[in-house]
Amino acid sequence: MTAVTAVTDHTERDEREEREEREERTERKETEGRAEREGAAAGRAGLAGLAGRAAGPANEPGMTGTTAAEGPAGTGHPGEAGRSGQASARTEQKPMRSPEGPGQSADDPEDAWGDGLIARRVADASKPATTPRAYAPTAPPTPYDGPLRARLDALRELVGLSRTRLDTGTLAEAGRVLDEADARRRLSERHTVVAIAGATGSGKSTLFNALAGVMISDTGVRRPTTAAPIGCSWTDGAAGLLDRLGIPGRLRRRPLQGPGADELQGLVLIDLPDHDSAVGEHREHVDRILALVDAVIWVVDPEKYADAMLHERYLRPMAGHAEVTFVVLNQIDRLPGDAADQVLDDLRRLLDEDGIALGEHGEPGATVLAISALTGDGIGELREALGQFTQERGAAVRRISADLDAAAERLRPVYVAGAPRGRRPGRVGLSEEAREEFADRLADAVGAAAAGDAAERAWRRHAGKACGDPWLRLWRWYESQRSPHGAAATPVALPVVDEEVTARQRVEHAVRTVADEAAAGLPVPWGQAVREAAARGAEGLPEALDKLAVTAGVPVGRPPRPNWWPAAVLAQAAMSMLQVVGGLWLLGQIIGIADPNLGVPVLLMLAGIVGGPCVEWASRLAARGPARRYGHEAERRLREAAAGCGRARVLDPVAAELLRYLEVREQYVRVTGTRGALG
């Protein structure tokens, strides 16, 4: 009954002290404001008080020493001399507390720890009071300002660029890492938060108490024993970290301040519930806090060290967090002879199979130890390892870096894919061959080759009309007039397939082909984005190509004439004149007007009759080259017009998607911290 009464008294006293400290902090802020307005004298007094405290955290009230509770009532208070020495300096502040409560400086920046039965923070009796502190800090570079910050900025940029291409579920883990990294950066950098996790009966709470040097977490045969996470801090200033973990003030403790406590300065130890607890709320506590702490001590026992749930659910997924992982084989006092070494070797083998690097021979990795929390075997080695780990103050950065690595590995399938066959790894986009093939398909769909042939034939017909034999042209005209329905009677082969439908199908096939070529080697989301961009651009493309066939096809009007064309026309006219002159001369001889001489008119007529077809034949030979060039020019013009239309509607949107992908992939490379090409 006495113990229950003592617990109640201490609980009420702790609540009263918390209220008093809040009032003291309010009054201290008002005092600081008045001190700033008093002038240089008050400022010098404040700086003198600050110099008296510059020795370090060891000289700060509330951190000079604590004593364990000697009984249920929690005795052990600061001496009267120390309190009387401080009373005069606190005349402008709150009066001294009752001697029954634990002494605590009014300068303590954190809330009270509510640790009535565990340990006490006592004020240094020999330390004089200080005036309100005046700060003029110069922020030194933090561990977050190096490569880690660049990686976080790259991940933030990556998420921003990917929101329109990836679903929120894919980016959720990356967003969580960014949020937790920002939250951790805003909190204390001189503290290292380490959680003790393990299965039921592994001895977590016993190890927790052994490290704290005092009974903090309940132990016993009842399972589960630990129902809620308990926090223990060796240094003041960890309230924000514990608030982030959701640990209430009634579950925050302080360790026994004695020999060896200094080596764990800055450590914040969390005792978690069992990860295999039958109570779902306990498992939720474990999963939530494991995602927030800086490091984890996994406590295993000889019976459950190979538990599949532990390895598959926790150790294997967190293999990349080896540098912030401790694996402790507890209860070695239960193993006879060299059985502990055999179990420890088998544990190392299992960890290696899980992909966890082991920190042996000076290499970075997980720390594996064998201890007995009950007998104290190996506790000193664990305390030394924890002390060195804490003093480095790099656990938070390593944890965030490991989280970044894990998030980047999860995002790898949506940013990196294997290179297609025949393409260099890391090469994405459209090759020049693919672009030319797309242009050829569009030119085929718009009929560029047929337009060129038509232009060539038109040039030849025009040359034949200008340079052909007039008598042969007259004969052809006469034949056409004799049978006016001859052209209609000529059988014409009807097309088997509608030309318009065929052209549309060719355009669609060309777009699908170039989209597949551009999406080859891209991750699925980005390949789909490329195909959608190509499909949107293909809407209305057949109609646009039809207009080009009319506007950019064979030009209306006569083709241009070459330089030799007038000479051929004159030669053909001369041949016709020879025939006319020879015929008239021969007719004059027949009717008696001219002197008889058949040789000359006959020769003139023969020269004209033979020369006319020869000139026409020579003109046809000379017209082949210009006609072919004219046809090729018409085909080129239509081909370029079709290629430009396809480039503006399809290739440019596809190139924009590829450029966006290259940009996000570059950001992904920065997130991973590598500079090599990704395949």
C-alpha positions in Angstrom: 0.0 0.0 0.0 2.9 2.3 0.8 4.4 1.7 -2.7 1.1 2.6 -4.4 0.8 5.8 -2.3 4.4 6.7 -3.3 3.7 6.1 -7.0 0.6 8.3 -6.7 2.6 11.1 -4.9 5.3 11.0 -7.5 2.9 11.1 -10.4 1.1 14.1 -8.9 4.5 15.7 -8.2 5.6 15.2 -11.8 2.5 16.8 -13.2 2.9 19.7 -10.8 6.5 20.1 -11.9 5.5 20.1 -15.6 3.1 22.9 -15.0 5.7 24.9 -13.0 8.3 24.4 -15.8 5.9 25.7 -18.4 5.2 28.7 -16.3 8.9 29.2 -15.8 9.6 29.1 -19.5 6.9 31.7 -20.1 8.4 34.0 -17.4 11.9 33.3 -18.8 10.8 34.5 -22.2 9.4 37.7 -20.7 12.6 38.2 -18.7 14.7 37.8 -21.9 12.5 40.4 -23.6 13.1 42.9 -20.7 16.8 42.1 -20.7 17.1 43.0 -24.4 15.5 46.4 -23.7 17.6 47.3 -20.7 20.7 48.0 -22.8 24.3 47.1 -23.0 24.7 46.3 -19.3 22.0 43.7 -19.2 23.5 42.3 -22.5 26.9 42.0 -21.0 25.5 40.2 -18.0 23.6 37.8 -20.3 26.8 37.1 -22.3 28.7 36.5 -19.1 26.1 34.0 -18.1 26.4 32.3 -21.4 30.2 32.1 -21.1 29.7 30.3 -17.8 27.7 27.7 -19.6 30.0 27.3 -22.6 31.7 24.3 -21.0 29.3 21.9 -22.7 26.2 19.9 -22.0 27.8 18.5 -18.8 27.4 21.9 -17.2 23.8 22.4 -18.1 21.2 22.0 -15.4 19.2 18.8 -15.6 22.2 17.0 -17.2 24.8 17.1 -14.4 23.8 13.9 -12.7 20.9 11.6 -11.7 20.4 9.0 -9.1 18.4 5.9 -9.2 15.4 5.7 -6.9 16.3 4.1 -3.7 12.9 2.9 -2.8 9.3 3.2 -3.8 9.2 6.8 -2.4 12.1 7.8 -4.7 14.6 9.4 -2.4 17.9 11.0 -3.3 17.6 14.8 -3.7 20.1 17.6 -4.1 21.7 19.0 -1.0 20.4 22.0 0.9 23.6 23.9 0.3 23.2 23.6 -3.5 19.6 24.8 -3.3 20.4 27.7 -1.1 23.2 28.7 -3.5 20.8 28.8 -6.3 17.9 30.5 -4.5 19.4 34.0 -4.6 19.9 33.8 -8.4 16.3 32.9 -9.0 14.7 35.9 -7.2 13.3 37.2 -10.5 12.1 33.8 -11.5 10.0 31.1 -10.0 10.6 30.2 -6.3 12.4 27.0 -5.5 10.3 23.8 -5.8 9.5 21.7 -2.8 12.5 19.6 -1.7 10.3 16.5 -2.2 10.5 16.7 -6.0 13.5 16.2 -8.3 15.5 19.3 -8.8 15.4 20.7 -12.4 16.7 23.9 -13.8 14.3 26.5 -15.1 16.6 26.7 -18.2 15.7 23.2 -19.3 14.4 23.6 -22.8 12.4 20.3 -22.8 9.3 19.1 -21.0 9.6 17.0 -17.8 10.3 13.3 -18.3 7.6 11.9 -16.0 9.9 9.2 -14.6 8.8 9.1 -11.0 10.0 5.6 -10.1 13.0 5.3 -12.4 15.6 8.1 -12.3 15.9 11.7 -11.3 17.4 14.7 -12.9 19.1 16.8 -10.2 20.5 20.3 -10.5 24.2 20.8 -10.0 24.5 22.1 -6.4 27.8 23.8 -7.0 26.8 25.6 -10.2 25.7 29.3 -9.9 22.5 30.4 -11.6 22.7 32.0 -15.0 21.1 35.0 -16.5 18.8 34.7 -19.5 20.8 33.4 -22.5 21.4 35.5 -25.6 22.1 33.4 -28.7 23.9 34.5 -31.8 24.5 31.1 -33.4 26.4 30.5 -36.6 25.0 27.4 -38.2 27.8 25.0 -39.2 27.3 22.8 -42.2 25.2 19.8 -41.3 25.6 16.2 -42.6 22.5 16.8 -44.7 24.1 19.5 -46.8 26.4 17.1 -48.8 25.5 14.4 -51.3 22.4 13.4 -49.3 20.8 16.8 -49.9 21.5 16.6 -53.6 19.9 13.1 -53.7 16.8 14.3 -51.8 16.5 17.3 -54.1 16.8 15.0 -57.1 14.1 12.7 -55.7 11.8 15.7 -55.1 12.3 16.9 -58.7 11.8 13.3 -60.0 8.5 13.0 -58.2 7.4 16.4 -59.5 8.2 15.4 -63.1 6.6 12.0 -62.9 3.2 13.0 -61.4 1.5 13.2 -64.8 2.9 9.9 -66.0 2.9 7.7 -62.9 0.1 6.8 -60.5 0.2 8.1 -56.9 0.6 4.6 -55.5 3.9 4.2 -57.4 5.3 7.5 -56.0 3.9 7.0 -52.5 7.0 5.5 -51.0 9.2 8.2 -52.5 6.9 10.8 -51.1 7.1 9.2 -47.7 10.9 9.1 -47.8 11.0 12.8 -48.6 8.5 13.7 -45.8 10.3 11.6 -43.2 13.7 13.0 -44.3 12.5 16.5 -43.9 10.9 15.8 -40.6 14.2 14.2 -39.3 16.3 17.0 -40.6 14.3 19.5 -38.6 15.0 17.7 -35.3 18.1 17.2 -33.2 21.2 16.1 -35.0 23.1 15.2 -31.8 20.7 12.4 -30.9 20.6 8.9 -32.4 17.3 7.0 -32.1 17.8 3.3 -31.8 14.9 0.8 -31.5 15.2 -2.6 -29.8 13.0 -5.1 -31.8 12.5 -8.8 -31.5 10.1 -11.7 -31.1 8.2 -12.8 -28.1 10.5 -14.0 -25.3 13.7 -12.9 -27.0 14.7 -10.7 -24.1 14.3 -7.2 -25.6 13.1 -5.6 -22.3 15.8 -7.3 -20.3 18.4 -5.9 -22.7 16.7 -2.5 -22.6 17.0 -2.4 -18.8 20.6 -3.7 -18.9 21.7 -0.9 -21.2 19.8 1.7 -19.1 21.2 0.3 -15.8 17.8 0.5 -14.2 14.5 -1.4 -14.3 12.5 0.6 -16.9 10.6 -1.9 -19.1 8.7 -4.7 -17.4 9.9 -8.2 -17.8 8.3 -11.5 -17.0 6.7 -14.7 -18.3 3.5 -13.1 -19.3 3.3 -12.5 -23.1 3.2 -10.0 -24.5 5.0 -8.1 -21.8 5.7 -4.8 -23.6 2.4 -3.5 -24.9 3.5 0.0 -26.0 6.9 1.5 -27.0 9.0 3.0 -24.2 11.6 5.7 -24.8 14.8 6.3 -22.8 17.1 9.2 -23.6 20.7 9.7 -22.2 20.6 13.4 -23.1 18.2 16.2 -22.9 16.6 17.7 -26.1 15.1 14.5 -27.5 11.4 15.4 -26.8 10.8 16.3 -30.5 12.2 13.0 -31.6 10.0 11.1 -29.2 7.0 13.2 -30.3 7.7 12.1 -33.8 7.6 8.5 -32.7 4.3 9.0 -30.9 5.7 8.1 -27.5 3.7 9.9 -24.7 5.4 11.6 -21.8 4.3 8.9 -19.3 6.4 6.4 -21.3 9.6 8.5 -21.5 12.4 7.5 -19.1 15.9 8.4 -18.2 18.7 5.9 -17.5 20.8 5.5 -14.4 23.5 8.2 -14.5 26.7 6.4 -13.3 30.0 5.1 -14.5 29.8 4.4 -18.2 26.8 6.5 -18.9 28.8 9.2 -20.7 29.7 6.8 -23.5 26.0 6.6 -24.5 25.4 10.4 -24.5 23.1 11.3 -27.4 21.4 7.8 -27.5 17.6 7.6 -27.5 16.7 3.9 -27.0 13.2 2.6 -27.8 11.8 -0.7 -26.5 9.3 -2.0 -29.0 6.5 -4.5 -28.6 7.0 -8.0 -30.1 6.9 -8.0 -33.8 5.2 -11.4 -33.8 2.6 -10.4 -31.2 -0.9 -11.8 -31.4 -2.2 -8.3 -30.8 -2.4 -6.4 -34.1 -1.9 -3.0 -32.5 1.5 -4.1 -31.2 2.6 -5.1 -34.7 1.4 -1.8 -36.0 3.5 0.0 -33.4 6.6 -2.0 -34.5 6.1 -1.3 -38.2 5.4 2.4 -37.7 8.4 3.1 -35.5 10.8 0.9 -37.5 10.2 3.3 -40.4 11.2 6.3 -38.3 14.1 5.4 -36.1 17.8 5.9 -37.1 18.9 2.3 -36.3 17.6 -1.0 -35.1 18.9 -3.6 -32.6 17.3 -7.0 -33.6 17.3 -9.3 -30.6 17.1 -13.0 -31.4 17.3 -16.0 -29.2 18.7 -19.5 -29.8 15.2 -20.8 -30.5 13.8 -18.2 -33.0 16.9 -16.8 -34.7 15.9 -18.6 -37.9 12.3 -17.6 -37.7 10.9 -17.2 -41.3 8.7 -14.3 -40.3 11.7 -12.3 -39.0 13.8 -12.9 -42.0 11.2 -12.5 -44.8 9.2 -9.6 -43.3 11.9 -7.5 -41.8 15.5 -8.5 -42.3 15.4 -9.3 -46.0 13.5 -6.2 -47.1 15.8 -4.0 -45.0 19.0 -5.6 -46.3 20.1 -2.2 -47.6 20.0 -0.8 -44.0 22.8 -3.0 -42.9 25.0 -0.1 -41.7 22.3 1.0 -39.2 21.4 -2.6 -38.0 22.6 -4.5 -35.0 21.7 -8.2 -34.7 22.2 -9.5 -31.1 22.0 -13.2 -30.2 20.7 -13.1 -26.7 20.4 -15.8 -24.0 23.7 -17.4 -24.8 23.9 -18.4 -21.1 21.4 -21.1 -22.1 23.8 -22.7 -24.6 26.4 -25.2 -23.4 30.0 -25.2 -24.4 30.8 -23.8 -27.9 27.1 -24.1 -29.0 26.9 -20.3 -28.8 29.6 -19.9 -31.5 27.9 -22.4 -33.7 24.5 -20.6 -33.4 26.2 -17.3 -34.1 27.9 -18.7 -37.2 24.6 -20.0 -38.4 23.0 -16.7 -37.8 25.7 -15.0 -39.8 25.0 -17.4 -42.6 21.3 -16.6 -42.6 22.0 -12.9 -42.6 24.3 -13.4 -45.6 21.5 -15.3 -47.4 19.2 -12.4 -46.7 21.6 -10.1 -48.5 22.7 -8.2 -45.3 26.3 -7.1 -45.4 28.2 -7.9 -42.2 30.4 -5.3 -40.7 33.5 -7.5 -40.3 37.2 -6.7 -41.0 36.5 -3.0 -41.0 33.9 -3.2 -43.8 30.6 -1.3 -43.4 27.7 -3.5 -42.5 25.6 -4.9 -39.7 27.0 -5.5 -36.3 26.5 -9.1 -35.0 27.1 -9.9 -31.4 26.4 -12.6 -28.9 25.2 -11.5 -25.4 23.3 -12.5 -22.3 21.2 -9.6 -21.1 20.4 -11.7 -17.9 24.0 -12.4 -16.9 25.6 -9.3 -18.5 27.9 -11.3 -20.9 28.6 -9.2 -24.0 26.7 -6.1 -22.7 30.0 -4.2 -22.3 30.9 -4.9 -25.9 27.4 -3.9 -27.1 27.6 -0.6 -25.0 30.9 0.2 -26.6 29.6 -0.5 -30.1 26.5 1.6 -29.4 28.6 4.4 -27.9 30.9 4.6 -30.9 27.9 4.4 -33.2 26.2 7.2 -31.3 29.2 9.5 -31.1 29.6 9.4 -34.9 26.3 11.1 -35.3 25.9 9.7 -38.7 23.1 7.2 -38.2 20.3 9.5 -39.3 22.1 10.3 -42.5 22.9 6.7 -43.2 19.3 5.7 -42.5 17.9 8.3 -44.8 20.5 7.3 -47.5 19.4 3.7 -47.1 15.7 4.7 -47.4 16.6 6.6 -50.5 18.4 3.5 -51.9 15.3 1.4 -51.2 12.9 3.9 -52.7 15.2 4.1 -55.8 15.3 0.3 -56.1 11.5 0.2 -56.0 11.2 2.9 -58.6 13.8 1.2 -60.9 11.2 -0.7 -63.0 9.4 2.5 -63.9 12.5 4.4 -64.9 14.9 1.8 -66.2 14.3 -1.1 -68.6 16.4 -3.4 -70.6 17.7 -2.3 -73.9 16.0 -3.9 -77.0 17.9 -6.3 -79.1 20.4 -4.6 -81.4 20.5 -1.4 -79.4 23.2 -0.1 -77.1 22.2 -0.2 -73.4 21.0 3.1 -72.2 20.1 4.3 -75.7 16.5 5.4 -76.1 14.7 7.3 -78.8 14.2 7.0 -82.5 17.1 6.2 -84.8 17.6 7.9 -88.1 16.6 4.7 -89.9 13.3 4.6 -88.0 12.6 8.2 -89.0 13.4 7.6 -92.6 11.3 4.5 -92.6 8.3 6.5 -91.2 8.8 9.1 -93.9 8.8 6.4 -96.6 5.6 4.9 -95.2 3.9 8.2 -95.2 5.1 8.9 -98.7 3.8 5.6 -99.8 0.5 6.3 -98.2 0.2 9.7 -99.9 1.3 8.3 -103.3 4.5 10.2 -103.7 6.0 7.7 -106.2 2.8 7.6 -108.3 2.8 11.4 -108.3 6.3 11.5 -109.6 5.6 9.0 -112.3 2.6 11.0 -113.4 4.7 14.2 -113.5 7.3 12.4 -115.6 4.7 11.2 -118.1 3.1 14.6 -118.3 6.5 16.2 -119.1 7.0 13.6 -121.9 3.6 14.2 -123.4 4.2 17.9 -123.4 7.6 17.3 -125.1 5.9 15.0 -127.6 3.3 17.6 -128.5 5.9 20.3 -129.0 8.6 18.3 -130.8 6.6 15.5 -132.5 6.0 15.0 -136.2 2.9 17.1 -137.1 1.6 14.5 -139.6 1.8 11.8 -137.1 0.0 13.9 -134.5 -2.6 14.7 -137.1 -3.0 11.0 -137.8 -3.4 10.2 -134.1 -6.0 12.9 -133.8 -7.9 11.5 -136.8 -7.8 8.0 -135.3 -9.2 9.3 -132.1 -12.0 11.1 -133.9 -12.9 8.0 -135.9 -13.7 6.1 -132.7 -15.0 8.6 -130.2 -16.1 5.8 -127.8 -12.9 3.9 -128.1 -11.5 5.2 -124.9 -14.6 4.2 -123.1 -14.5 0.8 -124.7 -11.0 0.1 -123.4 -11.3 -2.2 -120.4 -10.1 -0.6 -117.1 -9.2 -2.8 -114.2 -11.2 -1.7 -111.1 -9.2 -1.5 -107.8 -9.8 -4.5 -105.6 -9.6 -2.4 -102.4 -10.7 1.2 -101.9 -7.7 3.4 -102.3 -8.8 5.8 -99.5 -9.2 3.0 -97.0 -5.9 1.5 -98.0 -4.1 4.9 -97.5 -5.7 5.3 -94.1 -4.5 1.8 -93.1 -1.0 2.6 -94.3 -0.9 5.8 -92.2 -2.1 4.0 -89.1 0.4 1.2 -89.6 3.2 3.7 -90.0 2.2 5.5 -86.8 2.0 2.2 -84.8 5.4 1.1 -86.2 7.2 4.4 -85.3 5.5 4.5 -81.8 6.6 0.9 -81.1 10.2 1.7 -82.2 10.3 4.8 -80.0 8.8 2.9 -77.0 11.3 0.1 -77.3 13.6 -0.1 -74.3 11.4 2.3 -72.2 9.7 1.3 -69.0 6.0 0.4 -69.3 4.6 3.8 -68.1 6.8 5.8 -70.4 6.4 3.5 -73.3 2.6 3.9 -72.9 3.0 7.6 -72.8 4.9 7.6 -76.0 2.3 5.5 -77.8 -0.5 7.7 -76.5 1.4 10.8 -77.8 1.8 9.2 -81.2 -1.9 8.1 -81.3 -3.1 11.7 -80.5 -0.9 13.1 -83.2 -2.2 10.6 -85.8 -5.8 11.9 -85.4 -6.5 13.8 -88.6 -3.2 12.8 -90.3 -4.8 11.0 -93.3 -6.9 14.0 -94.1 -3.9 16.3 -93.8 -2.0 14.0 -96.2 -4.8 14.1 -98.7 -4.7 17.9 -98.8 -1.0 17.7 -99.3 -1.4 15.4 -102.3 -3.5 18.1 -103.9 -1.5 21.2 -103.0 2.0 19.7 -103.1 1.5 17.2 -105.9 2.1 17.8 -109.6 1.9 21.6 -110.3 -0.9 22.8 -112.6 0.2 24.2 -116.0 2.9 23.3 -118.5 6.2 21.9 -117.3 9.3 24.0 -117.8 11.0 23.7 -121.1 14.7 22.8 -121.5 17.1 24.9 -123.6 17.2 22.5 -126.5 13.4 22.6 -126.9 13.3 25.6 -129.4 15.9 24.0 -131.6 13.9 20.8 -131.8 10.7 22.7 -132.6 12.5 24.6 -135.4 14.0 21.4 -136.7 10.6 19.8 -136.8 9.2 22.8 -138.5 12.0 22.7 -141.1 11.2 19.1 -141.8 7.6 19.9 -142.3 8.6 22.8 -144.6 10.8 20.5 -146.7 7.9 18.1 -147.2 5.6 21.0 -148.2 8.1 22.5 -150.6 8.9 19.2 -152.2 5.3 18.3 -152.6 4.3 21.7 -154.1 7.4 21.5 -156.5 6.4 18.0 -157.6 2.8 19.1 -158.1 3.9 22.1 -160.2 5.9 19.7 -162.5 2.9 17.5 -162.9 0.6 20.3 -164.0 3.3 21.8 -166.2 4.1 24.9 -164.2 7.6 23.9 -163.2 10.4 22.4 -165.2 10.4 18.6 -165.0 13.0 17.5 -162.4 11.8 14.8 -160.1 15.0 14.3 -158.2 15.1 17.5 -156.2 11.4 17.6 -155.0 11.5 13.9 -154.3 14.6 14.3 -152.2 13.2 17.2 -150.3 10.0 15.3 -149.6 12.0 12.2 -148.4 14.2 14.4 -146.2 11.1 15.9 -144.6 9.3 12.6 -144.2 12.3 10.8 -142.7 13.7 13.9 -140.8 10.4 14.5 -138.9 10.3 11.1 -137.1 14.0 11.3 -136.5 13.7 14.7 -134.8 10.7 13.3 -132.8 12.8 10.3 -131.8 15.8 12.4 -130.9 13.5 14.7 -128.8 12.1 11.7 -126.9 15.6 10.6 -126.1 16.6 14.0 -125.0 13.4 14.4 -122.9 14.0 11.3 -120.8 16.5 13.0 -118.4 14.5 16.2 -117.8 11.3 14.2 -117.5 12.8 11.9 -115.0 14.2 14.8 -113.0 10.9 16.6 -113.1 9.2 13.5 -111.8 11.8 13.0 -109.1 11.3 16.6 -108.0 7.6 16.2 -107.8 8.0 13.0 -105.8 10.6 14.7 -103.5 8.4 17.7 -102.9 5.4 15.5 -101.9 7.6 13.2 -99.8 9.0 16.2 -97.9 5.6 17.6 -97.4 4.3 14.3 -96.0 7.4 13.9 -93.8 7.0 17.4 -92.4 3.3 16.8 -91.6 4.2 13.5 -89.9 7.0 15.1 -88.0 4.8 17.9 -86.7 1.9 15.7 -85.8 3.7 12.5 -84.6 7.4 12.7 -84.3 7.6 16.0 -82.3 5.1 14.8 -79.6 7.0 11.5 -79.4 10.3 13.3 -79.1 8.8 15.5 -76.3 7.9 12.4 -74.4 11.3 10.9 -74.9 13.0 14.1 -73.8 10.8 14.1 -70.6 11.8 10.5 -70.0 15.5 11.3 -70.4 15.1 14.2 -68.0 13.5 12.0 -65.3 16.0 9.3 -65.9 18.8 11.8 -65.3 17.1 12.7 -62.1 16.8 9.1 -61.2 20.6 8.6 -61.8 21.2 11.5 -59.3 18.9 9.8 -56.8 20.8 6.6 -57.0 24.1 8.5 -56.6 25.6 7.0 -59.7 26.8 8.5 -63.0 27.0 5.4 -65.1 24.6 4.6 -68.0 21.5 2.8 -67.1 20.4 -0.1 -69.2 
